[in-house]
Amino acid sequence: MKKQRLSQLGNMALIGLETGITFLVLGNLTQYVLIDPEGANLFEIIFGVIAVILSLIIFYESNKKFYPITDWQYQGNLIAFESSFFFGVFIAKVIMDLFI
């Protein structure tokens, strides 16, 4: 049972990391290609809100396969997903800053 719980947390962390990296790369590429520097700040705010909403939808859909789970397990999955989501954004930002 403990191994299954660790597998769930690892799966949520991996999905969060992939989602964070994907959204940051997509956001930066869209910003560099389509938007002039004057509208970039508004785009970052709007894209950030959309990315968080979509990441929670991805979390909900990927969490369905673990039902039935308790509220504590659900909250643990959410913490693992969101923390690795923002960690993925941070890692992608550091890597992109090194190469761009």
MDTraj code that builds the backbone (N, CA, C; nanometers):
import mdtraj as md
import numpy as np

residues = "MET LYS LYS GLN ARG LEU SER GLN LEU GLY ASN MET ALA LEU ILE GLY LEU GLU THR GLY ILE THR PHE LEU VAL LEU GLY ASN LEU THR GLN TYR VAL LEU ILE ASP PRO GLU GLY ALA ASN LEU PHE GLU ILE ILE PHE GLY VAL ILE ALA VAL ILE LEU SER LEU ILE ILE PHE TYR GLU SER ASN LYS LYS PHE TYR PRO ILE THR ASP TRP GLN TYR GLN GLY ASN LEU ILE ALA PHE GLU SER SER PHE PHE PHE GLY VAL PHE ILE ALA LYS VAL ILE MET ASP LEU PHE ILE".split()
xyz = np.array([
    [0.0823, -0.1194, 0.0000],
    [0.0000, 0.0000, 0.0000],
    [0.0868, 0.1259, 0.0000],
    [0.1937, 0.1231, 0.0764],
    [0.2841, 0.2377, 0.0842],
    [0.3533, 0.2605, -0.0505],
    [0.3888, 0.1512, -0.1181],
    [0.4550, 0.1615, -0.2480],
    [0.3606, 0.2215, -0.3522],
    [0.2322, 0.1863, -0.3446],
    [0.1331, 0.2421, -0.4370],
    [0.1180, 0.3922, -0.4137],
    [0.1197, 0.4349, -0.2890],
    [0.1068, 0.5775, -0.2563],
    [0.2278, 0.6552, -0.3080],
    [0.3465, 0.6001, -0.2914],
    [0.4662, 0.6669, -0.3430],
    [0.4635, 0.6730, -0.4952],
    [0.4091, 0.5708, -0.5582],
    [0.3947, 0.5709, -0.7034],
    [0.2989, 0.6803, -0.7487],
    [0.1896, 0.6980, -0.6738],
    [0.0940, 0.8048, -0.7059],
    [0.1605, 0.9415, -0.6950],
    [0.2319, 0.9641, -0.5866],
    [0.2986, 1.0935, -0.5673],
    [0.4044, 1.1173, -0.6741],
    [0.4792, 1.0139, -0.7079],
    [0.5793, 1.0266, -0.8133],
    [0.5164, 1.0568, -0.9482],
    [0.4044, 0.9927, -0.9765],
    [0.3333, 1.0166, -1.1016],
    [0.2821, 1.1606, -1.1078],
    [0.2255, 1.2090, -0.9982],
    [0.1758, 1.3467, -0.9948],
    [0.2911, 1.4464, -1.0098],
    [0.4031, 1.4183, -0.9461],
    [0.5190, 1.5072, -0.9565],
    [0.5722, 1.5101, -1.0996],
    [0.5781, 1.3949, -1.1640],
    [0.6269, 1.3887, -1.3014],
    [0.5337, 1.4623, -1.3977],
    [0.4045, 1.4434, -1.3817],
    [0.3083, 1.5129, -1.4671],
    [0.3159, 1.6634, -1.4428],
    [0.3314, 1.7054, -1.3179],
    [0.3449, 1.8478, -1.2870],
    [0.4702, 1.9081, -1.3474],
    [0.5800, 1.8351, -1.3404],
    [0.7058, 1.8828, -1.3979],
    [0.6940, 1.8970, -1.5496],
    [0.6381, 1.7968, -1.6141],
    [0.6199, 1.8033, -1.7597],
    [0.5272, 1.9181, -1.7991],
    [0.4201, 1.9372, -1.7239],
    [0.3245, 2.0435, -1.7543],
    [0.3887, 2.1808, -1.7371],
    [0.4639, 2.1993, -1.6298],
    [0.5297, 2.3276, -1.6067],
    [0.6296, 2.3622, -1.7152],
    [0.7111, 2.2668, -1.7546],
    [0.8100, 2.2900, -1.8598],
    [0.7406, 2.3201, -1.9918],
    [0.6374, 2.2429, -2.0238],
    [0.5651, 2.2623, -2.1497],
    [0.5011, 2.3993, -2.1571],
    [0.4335, 2.4408, -2.0498],
    [0.3662, 2.5703, -2.0530],
    [0.4647, 2.6862, -2.0612],
    [0.5778, 2.6761, -1.9917],
    [0.6746, 2.7850, -1.9997],
    [0.7351, 2.7944, -2.1383],
    [0.7703, 2.6814, -2.1971],
    [0.8275, 2.6831, -2.3319],
    [0.7260, 2.7362, -2.4325],
    [0.6020, 2.6891, -2.4247],
    [0.4987, 2.7395, -2.5156],
    [0.4746, 2.8889, -2.4972],
    [0.4705, 2.9327, -2.3732],
    [0.4493, 3.0750, -2.3466],
    [0.5616, 3.1617, -2.3997],
    [0.6849, 3.1202, -2.3765],
    [0.7982, 3.1994, -2.4241],
    [0.8089, 3.1995, -2.5758],
    [0.7856, 3.0849, -2.6382],
    [0.7907, 3.0813, -2.7840],
    [0.6821, 3.1676, -2.8463],
    [0.5622, 3.1614, -2.7907],
    [0.4533, 3.2458, -2.8409],
    [0.4859, 3.3926, -2.8220],
    [0.5411, 3.4253, -2.7081],
    [0.5755, 3.5641, -2.6793],
    [0.6840, 3.6156, -2.7727],
    [0.7861, 3.5368, -2.7982],
    [0.8957, 3.5806, -2.8841],
    [0.8550, 3.5905, -3.0305],
    [0.7638, 3.5036, -3.0741],
    [0.7277, 3.4999, -3.2149],
    [0.6159, 3.5975, -3.2492],
    [0.5150, 3.6056, -3.1654],
    [0.3933, 3.6764, -3.2036],
    [0.3710, 3.8115, -3.1374],
    [0.4367, 3.8388, -3.0286],
    [0.4012, 3.9578, -2.9510],
    [0.5194, 4.0538, -2.9436],
    [0.4902, 4.1818, -2.9639],
    [0.5946, 4.2834, -2.9505],
    [0.6237, 4.3062, -2.8017],
    [0.7370, 4.3647, -2.7690],
    [0.7752, 4.3814, -2.6279],
    [0.6782, 4.4661, -2.5461],
    [0.6021, 4.5542, -2.6103],
    [0.5111, 4.6395, -2.5348],
    [0.3936, 4.5617, -2.4778],
    [0.3474, 4.4597, -2.5471],
    [0.2351, 4.3806, -2.4988],
    [0.2764, 4.2576, -2.4222],
    [0.4051, 4.2408, -2.3978],
    [0.4554, 4.1179, -2.3362],
    [0.4102, 4.1030, -2.1911],
    [0.4040, 4.2120, -2.1159],
    [0.3669, 4.2007, -1.9746],
    [0.2228, 4.1539, -1.9580],
    [0.1327, 4.2083, -2.0372],
    [-0.0069, 4.1655, -2.0307],
    [-0.0199, 4.0203, -2.0742],
    [0.0546, 3.9817, -2.1768],
    [0.0515, 3.8429, -2.2219],
    [0.0987, 3.7483, -2.1122],
    [0.2045, 3.7846, -2.0399],
    [0.2559, 3.6990, -1.9337],
    [0.1532, 3.6774, -1.8243],
    [0.0806, 3.7824, -1.7898],
    [-0.0218, 3.7701, -1.6856],
    [-0.1353, 3.6796, -1.7325],
    [-0.1849, 3.7048, -1.8527],
    [-0.2960, 3.6251, -1.9047],
    [-0.2530, 3.4802, -1.9246],
    [-0.1364, 3.4584, -1.9830],
    [-0.0891, 3.3222, -2.0062],
    [-0.0635, 3.2495, -1.8748],
    [-0.0132, 3.3194, -1.7744],
    [0.0096, 3.2571, -1.6445],
    [-0.1190, 3.2080, -1.5808],
    [-0.2240, 3.2891, -1.5888],
    [-0.3530, 3.2481, -1.5339],
    [-0.4080, 3.1281, -1.6100],
    [-0.4005, 3.1339, -1.7428],
    [-0.4492, 3.0223, -1.8251],
    [-0.3685, 2.8965, -1.7965],
    [-0.2368, 2.9090, -1.7814],
    [-0.1521, 2.7925, -1.7550],
    [-0.1868, 2.7265, -1.6223],
    [-0.2136, 2.8060, -1.5192],
    [-0.2486, 2.7481, -1.3896],
    [-0.3838, 2.6780, -1.3969],
    [-0.4809, 2.7396, -1.4649],
    [-0.6124, 2.6766, -1.4792],
    [-0.6011, 2.5462, -1.5573],
    [-0.5285, 2.5482, -1.6684],
    [-0.5113, 2.4254, -1.7465],
    [-0.4331, 2.3190, -1.6695],
    [-0.3371, 2.3615, -1.5896],
    [-0.2622, 2.2629, -1.5121],
    [-0.3512, 2.1955, -1.4087],
    [-0.4456, 2.2694, -1.3502],
    [-0.5374, 2.2070, -1.2551],
    [-0.6342, 2.1116, -1.3247],
    [-0.6731, 2.1437, -1.4486],
    [-0.7563, 2.0508, -1.5256],
    [-0.6778, 1.9239, -1.5566],
    [-0.5510, 1.9393, -1.5957],
    [-0.4661, 1.8232, -1.6222],
    [-0.4487, 1.7407, -1.4946],
    [-0.4318, 1.8075, -1.3820],
    [-0.4204, 1.7366, -1.2544],
    [-0.5467, 1.6568, -1.2257],
    [-0.6606, 1.7177, -1.2423],
    [-0.7869, 1.6499, -1.2131],
    [-0.8052, 1.5276, -1.3025],
    [-0.7783, 1.5446, -1.4311],
    [-0.7968, 1.4336, -1.5248],
    [-0.6974, 1.3202, -1.4992],
    [-0.5737, 1.3536, -1.4663],
    [-0.4754, 1.2484, -1.4419],
    [-0.4950, 1.1850, -1.3048],
    [-0.5632, 1.2519, -1.2147],
    [-0.5876, 1.1995, -1.0807],
    [-0.7064, 1.1042, -1.0783],
    [-0.7888, 1.1044, -1.1832],
    [-0.9065, 1.0181, -1.1869],
    [-0.8711, 0.8705, -1.1787],
    [-0.7566, 0.8329, -1.2321],
    [-0.7210, 0.6905, -1.2347],
    [-0.6872, 0.6350, -1.0971],
    [-0.6697, 0.7224, -0.9983],
    [-0.6360, 0.6767, -0.8640],
    [-0.7571, 0.6645, -0.7730],
    [-0.8764, 0.6989, -0.8203],
    [-0.9950, 0.6905, -0.7361],
    [-1.0277, 0.5477, -0.7043],
    [-1.0804, 0.5168, -0.5897],
    [-1.1142, 0.6088, -0.4807],
    [-0.9921, 0.6395, -0.3934],
    [-0.9734, 0.7642, -0.3632],
    [-0.8670, 0.8060, -0.2727],
    [-0.9275, 0.8963, -0.1662],
    [-0.8595, 0.9076, -0.0549],
    [-0.9086, 0.9908, 0.0540],
    [-0.8756, 1.1373, 0.0251],
    [-0.9328, 1.2248, 0.1053],
    [-0.9054, 1.3682, 0.0897],
    [-0.7590, 1.4002, 0.1149],
    [-0.6973, 1.3318, 0.2109],
    [-0.5561, 1.3563, 0.2402],
    [-0.4679, 1.3134, 0.1239],
    [-0.5015, 1.2020, 0.0609],
    [-0.4244, 1.1578, -0.0550],
    [-0.4426, 1.2538, -0.1718],
    [-0.5644, 1.3020, -0.1890],
    [-0.5917, 1.3994, -0.2951],
    [-0.5115, 1.5272, -0.2721],
    [-0.5108, 1.5755, -0.1481],
    [-0.4347, 1.6964, -0.1157],
    [-0.2846, 1.6733, -0.1332],
    [-0.2379, 1.5564, -0.0966],
    [-0.0961, 1.5239, -0.1169],
    [-0.0600, 1.5220, -0.2639],
    [-0.1480, 1.4633, -0.3455],
    [-0.1260, 1.4633, -0.4903],
    [-0.1234, 1.6055, -0.5445],
    [-0.2135, 1.6892, -0.4957],
    [-0.2183, 1.8285, -0.5417],
    [-0.0918, 1.9040, -0.5038],
    [-0.0442, 1.8839, -0.3828],
    [0.0798, 1.9501, -0.3398],
    [0.1976, 1.9025, -0.4241],
    [0.2056, 1.7721, -0.4481],
    [0.3150, 1.7180, -0.5301],
    [0.3070, 1.7730, -0.6722],
    [0.1869, 1.7790, -0.7288],
    [0.1696, 1.8266, -0.8654],
    [0.2056, 1.9751, -0.8774],
    [0.1480, 2.0577, -0.7922],
    [0.1709, 2.2023, -0.8033],
    [0.3143, 2.2408, -0.7710],
    [0.3741, 2.1785, -0.6713],
    [0.5131, 2.2137, -0.6399],
    [0.6057, 2.1726, -0.7543],
    [0.5822, 2.0567, -0.8140],
    [0.6671, 2.0188, -0.9270],
    [0.6314, 2.0969, -1.0523],
    [0.5072, 2.1454, -1.0644],
    [0.4707, 2.2330, -1.1754],
    [0.5556, 2.3598, -1.1717],
    [0.5600, 2.4251, -1.0560],
    [0.6376, 2.5483, -1.0461],
    [0.7883, 2.5206, -1.0484],
    [0.8308, 2.4049, -1.0004],
    [0.9712, 2.3661, -1.0126],
    [1.0079, 2.3467, -1.1597],
    [0.9174, 2.2863, -1.2366],
    [0.9396, 2.2702, -1.3805],
    [0.9484, 2.4029, -1.4520],
    [0.8630, 2.4978, -1.4119],
    [0.8700, 2.6326, -1.4695],
    [1.0046, 2.6964, -1.4367],
    [1.0496, 2.6822, -1.3127],
    [1.1777, 2.7397, -1.2714],
    [1.2942, 2.6780, -1.3488],
    [1.2959, 2.5458, -1.3595],
    [1.4040, 2.4775, -1.4318],
    [1.4046, 2.5179, -1.5787],
    [1.2877, 2.5210, -1.6409],
    [1.2806, 2.5607, -1.7817],
    [1.3252, 2.7053, -1.8001],
    [1.2894, 2.7919, -1.7058],
    [1.3306, 2.9336, -1.7137],
    [1.4822, 2.9455, -1.7019],
    [1.5426, 2.8713, -1.6115],
    [1.6884, 2.8755, -1.5956],
    [1.7569, 2.8251, -1.7217],
    [1.7090, 2.7150, -1.7766],
    [1.7689, 2.6598, -1.8974],
    [1.7528, 2.7544, -2.0167],
    [1.6343, 2.8141, -2.0295],
    [1.6120, 2.9058, -2.1412],
    [1.6959, 3.0326, -2.1272],
    [1.7138, 3.0800, -2.0035],
    [1.7975, 3.1981, -1.9831],
    [1.9441, 3.1700, -2.0161],
    [1.9883, 3.0478, -1.9958],
    [2.1262, 3.0122, -2.0289],
    [2.1506, 3.0114, -2.1783],
    [2.0489, 2.9671, -2.2552],
    [2.0684, 2.9513, -2.3988],
    [2.0153, 3.0655, -2.4830],
    [1.9328, 3.1507, -2.4275],
    [1.8767, 3.2610, -2.5073],
    [1.9369, 3.3920, -2.4655],
])
top = md.Topology()
chain = top.add_chain()
for i, resn in enumerate(residues, 1):
    res = top.add_residue(resn, chain, resSeq=i)
    for name in ("N", "CA", "C"):
        top.add_atom(name, md.element.get_by_symbol(name[0]), res)
traj = md.Trajectory(xyz[None], top)
